[in-house]
Amino acid sequence: MSHLTIGGRRLFHQRRGAGEPLLLIMGMSGTHLSWGEPFLTHLERDFDVVAYDHRGIGRSDPETQQFSIADLAQDAAGILDALGWDEAHVLGISMGGMIAQELALRHPERIRTLTLGCTYCGGPGSSLAPQATIDKLSAGMMSGDRELAIRNGFEVNVSHAFAQADGNYETFRAMAKALPAPVPVIMLQMQAIAGHDTSARLAQLKGLPALVIHGDEDAMIPVQNGRLIAELIPGSRLEILEGVGHMFWWERPSRAAELFRTHVSDARQHVDG
């Protein structure tokens, strides 16, 4: 585990496993810890996995300047450069899926496969979090009560059934408390998300192996967004996980890893064939 200097900023990254290169791109407020041990353990069996902390987040250098999703995509490209990876499989979730879209559009030659989870492309037919979700998140963040913020964040990111099951909140709480995300940086990320729109360009990804995953109980980014992205990327595959919320890789780590592994295998067979 170490830092890489990207565009003059030190970004923290964690590397584990062995196999084909896989870059994981996390969502808003998340850190490398937000992938969870179960999901990472499944992935590292077959892949050389790198997860990193966005600028201003986790163990990366602090950030006060405004940035766009395109800027964060250039950070991701810089990570690939610093690792010496000419190309890699890319899996981005939520805001990370927006970053992955921009990365693929700007550097398609560097993407072996693209996996977009619980994310958003902007434009007609898309929608971000409903007002009830925004109100609940805001109430937690602005309360000054760290425990309430974590609890509310958990409840809007997972399905009701997962939220009620024993032990799930405690695991999430430990992760969230280990590397708290600064509220000013979360606000900068929200501004970047608000300006994101790849909808008119996604057709350019024709021929790039793309998988879209979304839970049908996602209260952060409604499932219609996943369906829209799959429609806009020619030849992409859509997987809707029933009874699953936003953080599908927490709720169904083995299933999520299996979907990704199959996606890579199918793309490899297509190239070999």
C-alpha positions as semicolon CSV with decimal commas, in nm:
position;residue;x (nm);y (nm);z (nm)
1;M;0,000;0,000;0,000
2;S;0,142;0,336;-0,101
3;H;0,089;0,669;-0,269
4;L;0,120;0,754;-0,638
5;T;0,181;1,112;-0,751
6;I;-0,079;1,205;-1,012
7;G;-0,090;1,561;-1,149
8;G;0,104;1,687;-0,851
9;R;-0,129;1,516;-0,601
10;R;-0,052;1,210;-0,393
11;L;-0,327;0,953;-0,432
12;F;-0,330;0,649;-0,207
13;H;-0,371;0,307;-0,364
14;Q;-0,398;-0,051;-0,243
15;R;-0,284;-0,341;-0,462
16;R;-0,361;-0,706;-0,406
17;G;-0,406;-1,034;-0,593
18;A;-0,252;-1,161;-0,915
19;G;-0,367;-1,193;-1,274
20;E;-0,497;-0,950;-1,534
21;P;-0,495;-0,583;-1,424
22;L;-0,817;-0,448;-1,272
23;L;-0,873;-0,086;-1,169
24;L;-1,154;-0,024;-0,921
25;I;-1,303;0,327;-0,916
26;M;-1,502;0,410;-0,604
27;G;-1,806;0,635;-0,568
28;M;-1,885;0,954;-0,377
29;S;-1,738;0,972;-0,025
30;G;-1,601;0,617;-0,053
31;T;-1,243;0,502;0,003
32;H;-1,047;0,189;-0,082
33;L;-1,206;0,036;0,229
34;S;-1,554;0,081;0,081
35;W;-1,508;-0,216;-0,152
36;G;-1,531;-0,447;0,148
37;E;-1,320;-0,753;0,217
38;P;-1,564;-1,013;0,080
39;F;-1,575;-0,855;-0,268
40;L;-1,200;-0,788;-0,284
41;T;-1,122;-1,141;-0,168
42;H;-1,330;-1,281;-0,455
43;L;-1,159;-1,055;-0,710
44;E;-0,799;-1,102;-0,599
45;R;-0,816;-1,473;-0,681
46;D;-0,808;-1,392;-1,053
47;F;-0,698;-1,031;-1,088
48;D;-0,421;-0,787;-1,000
49;V;-0,656;-0,548;-0,821
50;V;-0,588;-0,180;-0,755
51;A;-0,827;0,035;-0,554
52;Y;-0,742;0,398;-0,486
53;D;-0,869;0,698;-0,291
54;H;-0,988;0,998;-0,491
55;R;-0,831;1,339;-0,437
56;G;-0,920;1,471;-0,092
57;I;-1,054;1,134;0,023
58;G;-0,919;0,861;0,252
59;R;-0,541;0,859;0,267
60;S;-0,495;1,076;-0,043
61;D;-0,379;1,437;-0,014
62;P;-0,637;1,696;0,097
63;E;-0,826;1,885;-0,174
64;T;-0,997;2,226;-0,171
65;Q;-1,019;2,313;-0,543
66;Q;-1,327;2,244;-0,753
67;F;-1,299;1,955;-1,002
68;S;-1,509;1,778;-1,263
69;I;-1,578;1,413;-1,338
70;A;-1,346;1,456;-1,639
71;D;-1,070;1,572;-1,400
72;L;-1,122;1,259;-1,191
73;A;-1,107;1,049;-1,510
74;Q;-0,767;1,201;-1,580
75;D;-0,665;1,098;-1,228
76;A;-0,769;0,742;-1,316
77;A;-0,566;0,754;-1,638
78;G;-0,274;0,881;-1,433
79;I;-0,309;0,584;-1,199
80;L;-0,281;0,351;-1,499
81;D;0,030;0,539;-1,614
82;A;0,192;0,528;-1,271
83;L;0,126;0,155;-1,243
84;G;0,277;0,096;-1,587
85;W;-0,050;-0,048;-1,715
86;D;-0,109;0,020;-2,085
87;E;-0,459;-0,120;-2,044
88;A;-0,677;-0,272;-1,773
89;H;-1,021;-0,397;-1,686
90;V;-1,210;-0,109;-1,526
91;L;-1,493;-0,140;-1,274
92;G;-1,654;0,182;-1,151
93;I;-1,951;0,219;-0,920
94;S;-2,180;0,519;-0,865
95;M;-1,963;0,834;-0,909
96;G;-1,684;0,593;-0,998
97;G;-1,901;0,463;-1,280
98;M;-1,931;0,819;-1,411
99;I;-1,553;0,850;-1,396
100;A;-1,518;0,516;-1,573
101;Q;-1,748;0,638;-1,853
102;E;-1,528;0,944;-1,909
103;L;-1,212;0,734;-1,888
104;A;-1,343;0,493;-2,151
105;L;-1,457;0,775;-2,380
106;R;-1,124;0,956;-2,355
107;H;-0,897;0,650;-2,357
108;P;-1,089;0,356;-2,509
109;E;-0,766;0,184;-2,612
110;R;-0,675;0,142;-2,246
111;I;-0,994;-0,040;-2,145
112;R;-1,000;-0,421;-2,175
113;T;-1,351;-0,441;-2,034
114;L;-1,578;-0,181;-1,877
115;T;-1,812;-0,255;-1,587
116;L;-2,048;0,020;-1,470
117;G;-2,231;-0,037;-1,143
118;C;-2,523;0,158;-0,992
119;T;-2,432;0,467;-1,192
120;Y;-2,569;0,756;-1,400
121;C;-2,497;0,909;-1,739
122;G;-2,695;1,233;-1,727
123;G;-2,916;1,360;-2,007
124;P;-3,279;1,281;-2,092
125;G;-3,429;0,992;-1,899
126;S;-3,168;0,992;-1,623
127;S;-3,223;1,087;-1,260
128;L;-3,013;1,124;-0,949
129;A;-3,123;1,049;-0,593
130;P;-3,490;1,121;-0,513
131;Q;-3,560;1,406;-0,271
132;A;-3,634;1,172;0,022
133;T;-3,285;1,023;-0,010
134;I;-3,121;1,366;-0,036
135;D;-3,312;1,487;0,270
136;K;-3,207;1,186;0,475
137;L;-2,840;1,215;0,376
138;S;-2,841;1,591;0,437
139;A;-3,003;1,552;0,777
140;G;-2,727;1,317;0,881
141;M;-2,436;1,519;0,740
142;M;-2,558;1,854;0,872
143;S;-2,662;1,728;1,215
144;G;-2,309;1,722;1,352
145;D;-2,393;1,375;1,482
146;R;-2,144;1,137;1,321
147;E;-2,340;0,829;1,427
148;L;-2,661;0,960;1,267
149;A;-2,474;1,045;0,947
150;I;-2,333;0,693;0,924
151;R;-2,667;0,528;1,003
152;N;-2,856;0,736;0,747
153;G;-2,586;0,678;0,487
154;F;-2,609;0,305;0,544
155;E;-2,987;0,292;0,519
156;V;-3,006;0,473;0,184
157;N;-2,721;0,271;0,032
158;V;-2,857;-0,080;0,093
159;S;-3,188;-0,260;0,066
160;H;-3,426;-0,265;0,360
161;A;-3,371;-0,637;0,413
162;F;-2,992;-0,598;0,420
163;A;-3,017;-0,301;0,658
164;Q;-3,221;-0,505;0,904
165;A;-3,002;-0,817;0,903
166;D;-2,774;-0,870;1,203
167;G;-2,417;-0,749;1,176
168;N;-2,440;-0,562;0,848
169;Y;-2,459;-0,214;0,998
170;E;-2,171;-0,283;1,237
171;T;-1,944;-0,379;0,945
172;F;-2,044;-0,068;0,749
173;R;-2,000;0,155;1,057
174;A;-1,647;0,027;1,120
175;M;-1,553;0,098;0,758
176;A;-1,704;0,447;0,765
177;K;-1,536;0,542;1,093
178;A;-1,195;0,414;0,983
179;L;-1,153;0,682;0,712
180;P;-1,422;0,951;0,740
181;A;-1,483;1,155;0,426
182;P;-1,451;1,535;0,474
183;V;-1,789;1,701;0,414
184;P;-1,635;1,984;0,201
185;V;-1,487;1,723;-0,035
186;I;-1,820;1,540;-0,056
187;M;-1,974;1,872;-0,160
188;L;-1,710;1,911;-0,432
189;Q;-1,788;1,559;-0,552
190;M;-2,159;1,641;-0,561
191;Q;-2,085;1,947;-0,776
192;A;-1,884;1,729;-1,014
193;I;-2,168;1,479;-1,038
194;A;-2,419;1,755;-1,110
195;G;-2,217;1,853;-1,419
196;H;-2,179;1,498;-1,551
197;D;-2,343;1,408;-1,884
198;T;-2,207;1,141;-2,117
199;S;-2,544;1,039;-2,259
200;A;-2,487;1,175;-2,609
201;R;-2,142;1,014;-2,631
202;L;-2,196;0,663;-2,497
203;A;-2,268;0,527;-2,845
204;Q;-1,897;0,588;-2,912
205;L;-1,825;0,290;-2,686
206;K;-1,961;0,049;-2,946
207;G;-1,733;-0,255;-2,960
208;L;-1,603;-0,208;-2,607
209;P;-1,713;-0,499;-2,384
210;A;-1,944;-0,330;-2,133
211;L;-2,143;-0,469;-1,841
212;V;-2,400;-0,264;-1,648
213;I;-2,505;-0,381;-1,300
214;H;-2,782;-0,224;-1,092
215;G;-2,993;-0,321;-0,792
216;D;-3,367;-0,277;-0,835
217;E;-3,403;-0,129;-0,484
218;D;-3,135;0,138;-0,538
219;A;-3,245;0,451;-0,345
220;M;-2,937;0,652;-0,442
221;I;-2,942;0,619;-0,820
222;P;-3,269;0,460;-0,939
223;V;-3,247;0,145;-1,149
224;Q;-3,386;0,323;-1,457
225;N;-3,040;0,478;-1,493
226;G;-2,878;0,138;-1,539
227;R;-3,134;0,045;-1,804
228;L;-3,071;0,375;-1,984
229;I;-2,693;0,330;-1,990
230;A;-2,730;-0,023;-2,124
231;E;-2,954;0,110;-2,402
232;L;-2,703;0,381;-2,492
233;I;-2,393;0,160;-2,509
234;P;-2,432;-0,064;-2,816
235;G;-2,382;-0,432;-2,738
236;S;-2,362;-0,385;-2,362
237;R;-2,502;-0,638;-2,116
238;L;-2,741;-0,543;-1,834
239;E;-2,776;-0,729;-1,505
240;I;-3,051;-0,621;-1,264
241;L;-3,012;-0,762;-0,913
242;E;-3,350;-0,814;-0,748
243;G;-3,401;-0,702;-0,391
244;V;-3,064;-0,524;-0,384
245;G;-2,985;-0,162;-0,304
246;H;-2,714;0,076;-0,421
247;M;-2,413;-0,104;-0,272
248;F;-2,470;-0,429;-0,458
249;W;-2,110;-0,542;-0,406
250;W;-2,171;-0,535;-0,029
251;E;-2,506;-0,711;-0,046
252;R;-2,406;-0,970;-0,308
253;P;-2,022;-0,983;-0,317
254;S;-1,994;-1,332;-0,461
255;R;-2,263;-1,268;-0,724
256;A;-2,107;-0,934;-0,821
257;A;-1,764;-1,094;-0,855
258;E;-1,911;-1,380;-1,058
259;L;-2,080;-1,137;-1,296
260;F;-1,755;-0,949;-1,344
261;R;-1,550;-1,266;-1,392
262;T;-1,796;-1,397;-1,651
263;H;-1,791;-1,062;-1,830
264;V;-1,411;-1,076;-1,858
265;S;-1,418;-1,441;-1,968
266;D;-1,677;-1,372;-2,238
267;A;-1,477;-1,075;-2,368
268;R;-1,159;-1,285;-2,377
269;Q;-1,333;-1,562;-2,572
270;H;-1,468;-1,307;-2,818
271;V;-1,116;-1,175;-2,883
272;D;-0,968;-1,525;-2,908
273;G;-1,248;-1,635;-3,139
